[in-house]
């Protein structure tokens, strides 16, 4: 009996020693991991991300790999070639550089789609009216789309190119009339002038179309201007359109994770806000600039379509806008394509681009009211 008790005593001692050693090792491990964690995240919550090689997404179509590589190289050439130093060296104006970029894109649309384009002043604002060459079918005669393109600010060949890039495929695929607005903004233009000029067109077409038969959409800078126009409308007595499309940017500021991700991918400085003289002296917390931060304003949006991609620096703006719309009970569809860059559907060579055109066509077909023009 005494022997057994003694053996138990020594065993307990050994257990205590093992526990003490284990506890000490745990503390050392914790101290080491805590030290390494502090190297990864700082007191502000910022993470240090190591460099890595980003492969082509496994979710893009195999036929899209070639245009993806070509697009990536071309965009890098644009960013590098249209930088201030490069422009000086090549004695090339920024305007000419932009025309080189947009001209190559719009040529693809002329080759693929059969449409008619007419330039016309509507409400004293220059517009481009794009229709399918075979004509608008009877079921869509009472419907209309207004496009605020990413180049809408430019009253130039660049502005016309981007107006056609955004209008041609939608007019052709949706079999609908599209009016793309040229806003003619300059260095002295300030918010909300773009909304006022879009409103001039909108008022004019309301004489021939009902508001719930009109859709408005835009991409990138045009996506932001579209969102701002819907917010600005709420300060007037004009009715809201039947549906709205915000692509490549929406009702929130250019900030969030994807600005940082994509800036790293494209090896360019991070810009966490839209840089444009148009927004000088603007209260960037106001509903007219960033509607997504104003719930009551978002609650009055019409059915909304949001489109982006996982390599779009404005994806955070799109996702945040979608969440705020849904929280207010607004019908909102969100479509995100994997592995493709900002405004990828400007290139019709992607099969994914043609999916976008179909999604846009179906959305407006379902959400715009039919009636007599």
C-alpha positions as CSV (number, residue, x, y, z in Angstrom):
1,X,0.0,0.0,0.0
2,X,2.8,2.4,0.9
3,X,4.7,1.4,-2.3
4,X,1.6,2.2,-4.5
5,X,1.2,5.6,-2.8
6,X,4.9,6.4,-3.4
7,X,4.7,5.4,-7.0
8,X,1.6,7.6,-7.5
9,X,3.5,10.5,-5.9
10,X,6.4,10.3,-8.3
11,X,4.0,9.9,-11.2
12,X,2.2,13.1,-10.2
13,X,5.5,14.8,-10.0
14,X,6.4,13.7,-13.5
15,X,3.0,14.8,-14.8
16,X,3.4,18.2,-13.2
17,X,6.8,18.6,-14.9
18,X,5.4,17.6,-18.2
19,X,2.6,20.1,-17.8
20,X,5.0,22.8,-16.9
21,X,7.2,22.1,-19.9
22,X,4.2,21.9,-22.2
23,X,2.8,25.2,-20.8
24,X,6.2,26.9,-21.3
25,X,6.5,25.7,-24.9
26,X,2.9,26.9,-25.6
27,X,3.8,30.3,-24.3
28,X,6.9,30.4,-26.4
29,X,4.9,29.3,-29.5
30,X,2.3,32.0,-28.8
31,X,4.9,34.7,-28.3
32,X,6.6,33.7,-31.6
33,X,3.3,33.5,-33.6
34,X,2.1,36.8,-32.0
35,X,5.3,38.4,-33.1
36,X,4.9,37.1,-36.6
37,X,1.3,38.2,-36.7
38,X,2.3,41.7,-35.8
39,X,4.5,41.7,-38.9
40,X,1.4,40.9,-41.0
41,X,-1.1,43.3,-39.5
42,X,-0.5,46.7,-37.9
43,X,-2.5,48.6,-35.3
44,X,-4.7,50.1,-37.9
45,X,-5.8,46.7,-39.2
46,X,-3.8,47.0,-42.4
47,X,-2.5,43.6,-43.7
48,X,0.9,43.1,-45.3
49,X,0.4,40.9,-48.3
50,X,3.4,39.1,-49.9
51,X,3.9,39.2,-53.7
52,X,2.6,36.2,-55.6
53,X,1.9,35.2,-59.2
54,X,-1.8,35.5,-60.2
55,X,-2.9,32.9,-62.8
56,X,-5.6,33.2,-65.4
57,X,-8.9,32.5,-63.7
58,X,-10.1,28.9,-64.1
59,X,-13.6,30.2,-64.5
60,X,-13.1,32.2,-67.8
61,X,-13.9,30.5,-71.1
62,X,-10.9,28.9,-72.9
63,X,-11.7,31.1,-75.9
64,X,-11.3,34.2,-73.6
65,X,-7.7,33.5,-72.6
66,X,-6.2,34.9,-75.8
67,X,-8.2,38.2,-75.7
68,X,-7.5,38.4,-72.0
69,X,-3.8,38.3,-72.6
70,X,-4.1,40.8,-75.5
71,X,-6.3,43.1,-73.3
72,X,-3.9,43.0,-70.4
73,X,-1.0,43.9,-72.6
74,X,-2.9,46.7,-74.3
75,X,-4.2,48.1,-71.1
76,X,-0.6,48.1,-69.6
77,X,0.6,49.9,-72.8
78,X,-2.2,52.4,-72.4
79,X,-1.4,53.1,-68.7
80,X,2.3,53.3,-69.5
81,X,2.1,54.9,-72.9
82,X,-0.5,57.6,-71.9
83,X,1.4,58.7,-68.8
84,X,2.8,62.2,-68.6
85,X,6.4,61.2,-69.2
86,X,5.6,58.9,-72.1
87,X,3.3,61.5,-73.8
88,X,6.1,64.1,-73.6
89,X,8.6,61.7,-75.0
90,X,6.4,60.6,-77.9
91,X,5.1,64.2,-78.5
92,X,1.6,62.7,-78.3
93,X,-1.4,64.4,-76.7
94,X,-3.5,62.6,-74.1
95,X,-6.5,63.1,-76.4
96,X,-4.7,61.3,-79.3
97,X,-3.6,58.5,-76.9
98,X,-7.2,58.0,-75.8
99,X,-8.4,58.0,-79.4
100,X,-5.8,55.3,-80.2
101,X,-7.3,53.2,-77.3
102,X,-11.0,53.7,-78.0
103,X,-10.8,53.6,-81.8
104,X,-9.5,50.0,-81.8
105,X,-12.4,48.9,-79.6
106,X,-15.2,50.6,-81.5
107,X,-14.0,49.1,-84.8
108,X,-14.8,45.6,-83.3
109,X,-18.4,46.6,-82.9
110,X,-18.8,47.9,-86.4
111,X,-17.6,44.5,-87.6
112,X,-19.8,42.4,-85.4
113,X,-23.1,44.3,-85.2
114,X,-25.4,45.9,-87.8
115,X,-26.8,49.1,-86.5
116,X,-27.7,52.6,-87.6
117,X,-26.3,55.7,-85.8
118,X,-27.6,59.2,-86.0
119,X,-26.3,62.2,-84.2
120,X,-29.0,64.5,-82.9
121,X,-29.6,67.4,-80.5
122,X,-32.2,66.4,-77.9
123,X,-33.1,69.1,-75.3
124,X,-30.1,71.1,-76.7
125,X,-27.8,68.2,-75.7
126,X,-25.8,66.2,-78.3
127,X,-26.8,62.6,-78.4
128,X,-26.1,59.5,-80.6
129,X,-29.2,57.5,-81.4
130,X,-28.4,53.8,-82.1
131,X,-30.9,51.4,-83.5
132,X,-30.7,47.9,-85.0
133,X,-30.4,48.2,-88.8
134,X,-33.4,45.9,-89.3
135,X,-35.5,48.3,-87.2
136,X,-36.9,48.2,-83.7
137,X,-39.6,45.5,-83.4
138,X,-43.1,46.6,-82.5
139,X,-42.9,45.2,-79.0
140,X,-40.0,47.5,-78.2
141,X,-41.3,50.6,-80.0
142,X,-42.6,52.0,-76.7
143,X,-39.4,51.3,-74.8
144,X,-36.2,53.4,-74.7
145,X,-32.7,53.2,-73.2
146,X,-30.6,56.2,-72.3
147,X,-26.9,55.5,-72.0
148,X,-24.4,57.7,-70.0
149,X,-21.1,56.2,-71.2
150,X,-17.7,56.3,-69.5
151,X,-16.7,58.8,-72.2
152,X,-19.8,60.9,-71.9
153,X,-17.8,63.8,-70.4
154,X,-15.8,64.1,-73.6
155,X,-17.2,66.1,-76.5
156,X,-14.7,64.5,-79.0
157,X,-14.0,61.4,-81.0
158,X,-13.2,59.6,-77.7
159,X,-16.7,60.5,-76.3
160,X,-18.3,59.3,-79.5
161,X,-16.3,56.0,-79.5
162,X,-17.3,55.1,-75.9
163,X,-20.9,56.1,-76.6
164,X,-21.0,53.6,-79.4
165,X,-19.1,51.0,-77.5
166,X,-21.7,51.0,-74.8
167,X,-24.7,51.5,-77.1
168,X,-24.1,49.4,-80.2
169,X,-24.2,45.9,-78.6
170,X,-27.2,46.6,-76.4
171,X,-29.2,48.1,-79.3
172,X,-28.4,45.1,-81.4
173,X,-28.9,42.4,-78.9
174,X,-31.9,43.9,-77.1
175,X,-33.5,45.1,-80.4
176,X,-34.1,48.5,-78.8
177,X,-33.5,52.2,-79.4
178,X,-30.6,53.5,-77.4
179,X,-29.8,57.2,-76.9
180,X,-26.2,57.8,-75.8
181,X,-25.7,61.2,-74.2
182,X,-22.7,63.4,-74.9
183,X,-22.4,65.7,-71.8
184,X,-19.7,68.0,-73.1
185,X,-18.2,68.6,-69.7
186,X,-15.0,70.7,-69.4
187,X,-12.6,71.7,-66.7
188,X,-15.0,74.3,-65.4
189,X,-18.0,71.9,-65.1
190,X,-19.1,71.0,-61.7
191,X,-21.6,68.5,-60.1
192,X,-24.6,68.3,-60.8
193,X,-24.2,69.7,-64.4
194,X,-24.1,66.2,-65.8
195,X,-27.4,65.3,-64.2
196,X,-29.0,68.5,-65.4
197,X,-27.9,67.8,-69.0
198,X,-29.1,64.2,-68.8
199,X,-32.4,65.6,-67.5
200,X,-32.7,67.8,-70.5
201,X,-32.7,64.7,-72.7
202,X,-34.9,62.8,-70.3
203,X,-37.6,65.6,-70.2
204,X,-37.6,65.7,-74.0
205,X,-38.1,61.9,-74.4
206,X,-40.8,61.9,-71.7
207,X,-43.0,63.7,-74.3
208,X,-43.0,60.5,-76.4
209,X,-42.3,57.7,-73.8
210,X,-43.7,56.9,-70.4
211,X,-41.1,57.0,-67.5
212,X,-41.7,53.4,-66.6
213,X,-40.8,52.4,-70.2
214,X,-37.4,54.2,-70.1
215,X,-34.2,52.6,-68.8
216,X,-30.9,54.4,-68.0
217,X,-27.5,52.7,-67.8
218,X,-23.8,53.5,-67.8
219,X,-20.4,52.0,-67.1
220,X,-17.4,53.3,-65.1
221,X,-17.6,57.1,-64.8
222,X,-20.9,56.7,-66.6
223,X,-22.1,54.2,-63.9
224,X,-21.4,56.7,-61.2
225,X,-23.1,59.5,-63.2
226,X,-26.1,57.2,-63.7
227,X,-26.3,56.6,-60.0
228,X,-26.0,60.3,-59.2
229,X,-28.7,61.2,-61.8
230,X,-31.2,58.9,-60.0
231,X,-30.4,60.6,-56.7
232,X,-30.6,64.1,-58.3
233,X,-34.0,63.2,-59.9
234,X,-35.4,62.9,-56.3
235,X,-34.8,66.6,-55.8
236,X,-37.1,67.4,-58.8
237,X,-40.6,66.6,-59.8
238,X,-39.5,64.4,-62.6
239,X,-40.6,60.7,-62.4
240,X,-38.0,57.9,-61.9
241,X,-37.3,55.8,-64.9
242,X,-38.5,52.2,-65.1
243,X,-35.1,50.6,-64.4
244,X,-31.5,51.5,-64.1
245,X,-28.2,49.8,-64.9
246,X,-24.9,50.7,-63.0
247,X,-21.9,48.9,-64.5
248,X,-18.2,49.0,-63.5
249,X,-19.1,51.6,-60.8
250,X,-22.2,52.5,-58.9
251,X,-23.6,54.7,-56.1
252,X,-20.6,54.5,-53.8
253,X,-17.1,56.1,-53.8
254,X,-14.2,54.3,-55.4
255,X,-12.7,52.7,-52.3
256,X,-12.7,49.3,-50.5
257,X,-10.6,46.2,-51.0
258,X,-10.7,45.9,-54.8
259,X,-9.1,49.3,-55.4
260,X,-6.0,48.0,-53.6
261,X,-6.1,44.5,-55.2
262,X,-6.4,45.7,-58.7
263,X,-3.9,48.6,-58.3
264,X,-1.4,46.0,-57.2
265,X,-2.3,43.8,-60.3
266,X,-1.9,46.7,-62.7
267,X,1.1,48.1,-60.9
268,X,-0.3,51.6,-60.5
269,X,-0.8,54.0,-57.5
270,X,-3.9,53.4,-55.4
271,X,-6.6,56.0,-55.9
272,X,-9.3,55.6,-53.3
273,X,-11.5,58.4,-54.7
274,X,-12.6,59.5,-58.2
275,X,-10.1,62.1,-59.5
276,X,-12.0,64.6,-61.6
277,X,-12.3,68.4,-61.6
278,X,-16.0,67.8,-62.0
279,X,-16.1,66.9,-58.3
280,X,-14.0,69.8,-57.0
281,X,-15.7,71.6,-54.1
282,X,-18.2,68.7,-53.9
283,X,-19.3,67.3,-50.5
284,X,-18.3,63.7,-51.1
285,X,-20.6,62.5,-48.3
286,X,-23.7,64.1,-49.9
287,X,-26.4,62.1,-51.5
288,X,-25.7,63.8,-54.9
289,X,-22.2,62.4,-54.9
290,X,-22.4,59.1,-52.9
291,X,-26.1,58.0,-52.8
292,X,-25.3,54.6,-51.4
293,X,-24.6,56.1,-48.0
294,X,-28.1,57.6,-47.8
295,X,-30.7,54.9,-47.1
296,X,-33.8,57.0,-47.9
297,X,-32.4,57.9,-51.3
298,X,-31.5,54.3,-52.1
299,X,-35.0,53.2,-51.1
300,X,-36.4,55.2,-54.0
301,X,-34.2,53.7,-56.7
302,X,-36.0,51.7,-59.5
303,X,-35.2,48.1,-60.2
304,X,-31.4,48.0,-60.6
305,X,-28.9,45.9,-62.5
306,X,-25.3,45.9,-61.2
307,X,-22.4,44.4,-63.2
308,X,-18.7,44.0,-62.5
309,X,-15.8,41.5,-62.4
310,X,-13.3,40.2,-59.9
311,X,-10.4,42.2,-61.4
312,X,-12.4,45.5,-61.5
313,X,-11.0,48.2,-59.1
314,X,-14.6,49.4,-58.6
315,X,-16.1,46.0,-57.6
316,X,-16.3,47.2,-53.9
317,X,-18.5,50.1,-55.1
318,X,-20.8,47.8,-57.0
319,X,-21.1,45.2,-54.1
320,X,-21.7,47.9,-51.5
321,X,-24.4,49.6,-53.7
322,X,-26.1,46.3,-54.2
323,X,-26.2,45.6,-50.5
324,X,-27.7,49.0,-49.7
325,X,-30.4,48.6,-52.3
326,X,-31.4,45.2,-51.1
327,X,-31.5,46.5,-47.5
328,X,-34.0,49.1,-48.6
329,X,-36.2,46.5,-50.4
330,X,-35.3,47.6,-53.9
331,X,-35.2,44.9,-56.6
332,X,-31.5,44.6,-57.4
333,X,-29.7,42.1,-59.6
334,X,-25.9,41.6,-59.2
335,X,-23.7,39.9,-61.8
336,X,-20.0,39.4,-61.3
337,X,-17.8,37.7,-63.9
338,X,-14.6,35.9,-62.7
339,X,-11.1,36.8,-63.6
340,X,-11.8,39.8,-66.0
341,X,-10.8,43.4,-65.7
342,X,-12.7,46.7,-65.4
343,X,-15.1,47.2,-68.3
344,X,-14.1,43.9,-69.9
345,X,-17.3,43.8,-72.0
346,X,-15.9,46.7,-74.0
347,X,-14.2,43.9,-75.9
348,X,-16.8,41.8,-77.8
349,X,-14.2,39.1,-78.4
350,X,-15.0,37.7,-74.9
351,X,-17.7,35.2,-74.8
352,X,-18.4,36.7,-71.3
353,X,-19.0,40.1,-73.0
354,X,-21.8,38.6,-75.0
355,X,-23.2,37.1,-71.8
356,X,-23.3,40.6,-70.4
357,X,-25.2,42.0,-73.4
358,X,-27.8,39.2,-73.0
359,X,-28.1,39.9,-69.3
360,X,-28.6,43.6,-69.9
361,X,-31.2,43.0,-72.7
362,X,-33.2,40.5,-70.5
363,X,-33.1,42.8,-67.5
364,X,-34.6,45.8,-69.3
365,X,-37.0,43.6,-71.2
366,X,-38.4,42.3,-67.9
367,X,-38.4,45.6,-66.0
368,X,-39.5,48.2,-68.6
369,X,-43.3,48.6,-69.0
370,X,-44.8,48.1,-72.5
371,X,-47.2,50.6,-73.8
372,X,-47.9,52.9,-76.7
373,X,-45.0,55.2,-77.8
